[in-house]
Amino acid sequence: MGAAAEALNLKARGRSQQLSGTVRITASVIVANLMLPPILGALRQAEPTIQIEIVASDTNQNLLRRDADIAIRMADPTQNALIARRLGDTLLGLFATRAYFDRKGRVAARENLRHHDLIGLDRSDFLIRAFAGHIIPRTREDFALRTDDAMLSWNLLLAGAGIAIAQRVLANRHPDLEQIDAGITLGALPVWLVMSEEVRRNARIRRVADFLSTALTDVLRDAAFDPLSPDEITTG
C-alpha cells in the first residue's frame, strides 16, 4: 500500500505544469557546496517563482520515494524507473598547496608519496585499496590525516595540511593549489543528472533539470581533459 501511494504521489507531481513551486535537489557534499551555488543563484534569477531545496549528502537519496526530485550523482544510476542524463566526466588529481610543497618538497616520483602527508578516509579502505593497486602499498596509518567528511578534507587541502585527491574542475579554481605531476594519472568520475520517469513531466522540475544540465555540462566541458593512462586509479 505504501508503494502504491508513493507511485500515485509521483504521478500527481508529474502532472503539474506550473513553473512555480518547490524542486528538491540532492548532490554530493562537494558538488552541493562548491559547484552548485553559482548555478542555483543564476537559476533563481532566471526563475524567481521556483523555490529550491538542497540535500547535500554522499548517500544516494531514493528518488522513487520522493526523497528528492533531481539527483546529481557521480556513479551510474542503479534504480529502475529513473531517467538519467550523463553530463560529462570530472577528472581527478592529486593536489596540495604551493606552500605545502615549498615546505615538504615536490613529488618527483610516485614512490616519494610515502614521505608526504596524505589526506585520506577514516572508516573506508577505498583509498588504501586504490593506492595499493596502482601506486604503492599503503596502510591506514600512512594517511596522516583521516576523515570521512568531504568538506573537511577539502578545507584541510586548502589549508596546506597535506596532499589530497580532488576534482580538477574545482582545484583549478585555486591558483595556490598545485597538481602533482609524477606519472600519476587518476581516473574520472561520471556526472549524471537523474530523476524519476514520472516527475520528468512536471514543468518546473523539467525546467530545473534542463537548467542544471546545461550549466553543469558547460562547467565540465570547460575543464581540461587528459587521456587516462594505464596506471590510473579506478574510482568505481
N, C-alpha and C positions, 0 to 999 in steps of 0.2 A: 504493500500500500504506500509506503514511504517513497519507493522508487517511482511509482505511478504518479504520485503527487508532484515529485520533482520534475518529471517529464512534462506534466501539464503546465507547471510554472515556466519551464523553458519555452514551451510553445507559445504561451501567452506573452512572454517577454519578447519572443521573436516577432510577434505580430505588431509590436509598437513601431509606428512610423514617425514619432515625434523626435525632433532634434534636441529637445530639452529633456533634462533628467540626469540621472547618475550612471556613470560607467565605472566599473571596478576593474582595476588592472593589477596584475601580480607580476613581479620580476625579481630576479636575484638581488641580494642586498647591494652588491656593487653596481649593477645596472640601474637599480632604482635610485641610488644615491648619486652616482657620478655621470650617468648617461641620460637619464630621463628628464631631470629638472628643466633644462632649457627647452626640450621638446614639448613638455607639458605646459610650460609658460607660453610658448608660441601657440599651442592648441587652445589655451584659454582665451588668447586674443582673437583667434580665428572663430571660436565657437563659445562665446561667453555664456550661453544658456545650458551648456553641458557641464555638469559637475563631475569631478574625478575623485575616486577613492583609490589609494595605492596600498598594496600589500607588499612590503619588502621582505622577502623570505627566500631562503635557499632550499626550502621544501616545496615540491610541486603541489600546487593547490588543485583540488578536484573541480574542473570546470563543469562537469556534468551535475555536480551538486550545487552549482552556483556559488562556489567559494570565490569565484571571480568571473568576469565576462571575457577578459582577454588576458593571455599569459605571454610573457616574453621569456623564452626558455633557451638554455644552452645545451640541450640534449634532444634527440629525436623524440617526438611525441609517441606515447605508447597507448593512450586510451582510445577506445573505439568511439566513433561518432564525433570526432573532432576534425575541424578544418585547420590545416597548418600551412603557413607560408614560410618558406626558407628565405630569409632576408640577406643572408651572406655568411661570412665567417669572420671571427675576431681572432687575430693572431696573438700568440703568447710569447713572452720573452722573459729573460732573467734581468732584473734591474736593481740598481742601488743608486744612491745619490753620489754626485761627484765628490762631496766632502767625505763620504764613506770610503770611496776608492782612494782618495788622497791619503787617508789615514791608514788603510789596510793594504793598499796596493791593488793594481788591476789584475784581473783574472786572465792570464795569458794562455792557459790550457785548462781543460776540464778537471784535471787532477788537482789543480790549485784550489778548487772549491772546498776541499777538506780543511783549508786553513782560514776559511771565512765564516762569518756569522750568517747562517741561513735562517730565514723566517719560514716556519713550517706549520703543520697542522698538529693539533693536540691529540684528539681521540681517533682520528682517521690515519691509516697507514698508507694512504694513496700516494703521497709524495715519496715515501720510503721505497715503495714498490717501483715507482716511476724512475727514480734515480738509480736504483739497483739494476733495472733492466736496460737503461740507456746511457747512463753516465758512469757513475762509480757506486760501489756498495755503500750504503749509509744505514745508520741506526737512528732510532728516535732521538738519542742524545746528541747526534751530530747536528740537529737543528737547535741553534742556541736560543731561539725564541719560538714558542709554540702556542698557537691559538686557533680556535675554530671560528672566530669572529672575523668575517671577511673585511669589514671596515677597519677593525683594529689592525689587521695585517697590513692593509693599505697605508694606514697612518704611521705604523712602525717603519714602513718602507720610506715614506716621505720624510720622516724624522731622522733618517740616516742610521737606523738601528741595524740594518743588515741587508742581505740580498733576498729578493722575493720574486716569485712568478707573478706577472701582471699582464693585463691585456695591453697590447701595444697602442691601440687606439686611445687608451686613457693615459698611459705612461708618456706618450709622445707630447701630451699637452703640457708637461712639466719639463722645462729646459734643464732643471737641476738633476733630473734622472738620466742615468746613462745605462745603455743596454750592454750586456756582456757579449763580446764577440770573440769567442774562443772555439769555434767549430761546434757550438752547441745550438741546435735548432729545435725549438719546441713546436708542437702541433698547433692546430687552430680549433677553436670551438665553433660549432654551428650556431647560428642565431635564428630562432624560429618565433614567429607570431602565431599563437594558437587560440582558437575559440570554438565553441560548440556549433554544430550544424544549425541548431535552432536559433540561437541568438544572432547568427550571421544575417538574418533577415530583419533584424532590428536596425532602424535607420541610424540612430545615434551611435550604437555600438559599431556598426559598419563604418560610419564616418570616422570615429576614433581609430579603428583598426587601420583604415586607409591612411590616415594622417601619420600614425606611428610607423607603418610600413615604409612610407616614402621617406620620412625623416631618418629612421634607423638605417635604411638601405643607403642613403646618401652618406651617413657617418661612416659606415663600414666600407663603402666604395672609396672614400677619400683617404682611408688608411692604406699605407703602403702594404703590398702583398709580396712576400718572398716565397719561392718554391720550397716545399718541405724536403728536408734532407733525409737520408735513410736512417739517421740516428735520432730522429725526432722522438720526443716524449709523447706517447699516445695518451690522450686525455679522456678516453672513454666515450 
